[in-house]
Structure formats: structure tokens, C-alpha cells
Amino acid sequence: MRFLTVLILLSFTSVYGETGIPENVSDSLYTIIVNSGSDALIEYIEGFDPPQRLQLYQLAREVMVFSMWEGQNLDDIVAVSEAGIQEAMGQGKASG
């Protein structure tokens, strides 16, 4: 899990420059989804600046897909993915 997280963050850094997201954020994303669900995770991500939100939605999706926990369900993955898509579409409309 840690290797995948580092790999993802490195790819964000190479594409976007500095990520500007907190260190060990994948641990926070995992803790939020496991303990509080997708609504809380989306609320957490929405507290960041727009470029960071795109990165966090992508990372959250990766964390959710490649992790296992009791109570894990597809609805949470879909909710977070849809929120990320809406964020990307909104940012695309705003810039173009």
C-alpha cells in the first residue's frame, strides 16, 4: 500500500509540480472512508483548493480500490468517483 501511495504521489508531482497536499494524506483518506464514509471523505476533499481537490479525488479512488476493510462497498467508490468527475468537469468549464 505504501509503495502504491508513493508511486501515485510521485506521478502527481511530475505532472503537476508540487502537490501541495499534506504528507501521508493517503492515511487520512483511508481513515476517513473507513470510519466516516464517502460523504465525510468528499467533505474533507472539498476543503482544499481546486488543483489539490483533483489530486485528492484521484488518490482517494486509488486508496479505496486497492484497500480492503470491513463494510467496504461499491457505492462509496462510485460516490467519490462521481464527485471527482464533477469537480474535474467544473474546473474544466471554469477554465475554458
N, C-alpha and C positions, 0 to 999 in steps of 0.2 A: 504494500500500500504506500509506504513512504517513498519508494523508488518512483512509482507512478506519479505521485504528487510532485516530486521534484522535477520529473520529466515534463509534466504539464506546465509548471511554473516557469521552467526554462524556456519552453516554447512560447509562452506568453511574453517573456522578457525579450526574446529575439524578434517577435513580431511587433510588439507594442512599445519597446523600450522598457523603461522601468515599469513594474506592475503597479506600484502604489497601493497594493493590497497588503494587509497585515501578514507578518510571518506566521507560519503554522495555521493559516486560515482554513486549511482543509480539515484540521482537527475541530475547529469551531463549527464548520458547516456540518460535519458528521454528528457532532454532539447536538446541535440544534435539530436536525432532522430526526434523530433517534428519540430525543426527549420531548420535542415540542411539535413536530410535524411540518408539513410543507408550507402551511400558512406562515408560521413563525420564521421559517427559512427565507421565504420570499420577503417578508417584512425586514429581516436583517439585511438582506442584499440591497433592498431599496434604500437603505440608509447611506449608501455610498454614492460617489459621483458617477455620472453616466459611463465613462470608459471603464471604470472599475466594475460597474454592475455587469457589463457584458462578460468580463473575465470571470467574475464570481459565478454567474449563471452557468457558464461552461464548466468551471471547476466543480460546482455543486452537482451538475449532471454526472460528471465523471465519478465523483465520490459516491453518489447514490448507486450508479450502475455497477461499480466494481467493489462495493462493500456489501456485507451481509449483516442483518440484525433482526431480532425478533420483531414481528409486526411489519416488516418491510412489505410494501405493496406498490403495484404499478401506478396506482392513482397519484401517489406522491411524486413519482418520477415524471409523470405526464404534467402535473400541475406546475412543477418547477421548470420543466422544459417549455411549456406554453408561456409562462411568464418571461422566460429568457427570449423567446421568439418575439413576443410583444415588445419587449424592451429594444431588441435589435431593429424591429420594424419602425418603432417610434423614433429611434435615433437616426435611422436612415431617412425618414420623412423630414425630420428637422434639419438635416444637413444637405438635403438635395431638393 
